[in-house]
Amino acid sequence: MVLYRRNLAPGATYFFTLTLRDRSSSVLTDNIRVLGSALRTCKARHPFSMIAIVVLPEHLHCMWALHDDDSSYSIRWALIKAAFTRITRAGGPTTRKGERALWQPRFWERTIRDEEDLERHLNYIHFNPVKHGYVSRVQDWRYSSFHRYVRHGLLPANWAGDGGDDRGEFGERGG
């Protein structure tokens, strides 16, 4: 069995990707208020700063900053995933542990290294609905922190243009 190691750096900023088992599902956007409630409840018990988020029908990306003495993001995701699954009663058959099999068992995380890395991941998060073809313009996707960035004057409303053929990399390394 492969030992999976996570980077646990107290006070770090992390980028996360969480995915549903059923990649054709729309459970996340269909239950966006429940997801928001699960995030807020967890944040009240285990504080973190939400830097950015985008929720798509079957996966989400977000970036958090943890407090200086804290690196326990895994417990937060376990609580959020469990609360969302319990409240929505969504998911397929149960796992060996008796849990609903809504989410993929793990999540992907990356520790943000510097300001350039942070900006690249912010762009990736905000551009993701265009990348996946849900909208042609970033501002047309409702479930994104992009709108908060626009309200606070950090990004223009027409950021990334109309999403035409020249989409740029927005966080992805060119090949």
Secondary structure, 3 states (H helix, E strand, C coil): CCCCCCCCCCCCEEEEEEEECCCCCCHHHHCHHHHHHHHHHHHHHCCCEEEEEEECCCEEEEEEECCCCCCCHHHHHHHHHHHHHHHHCCCCCECCCCCECCECCCCEEEECCCHHHHHHHHHHHHHHHHHCCCCCCHHHCCCECHHHHHHCCCCCCCCCCCCCCCCCCCCCCCC
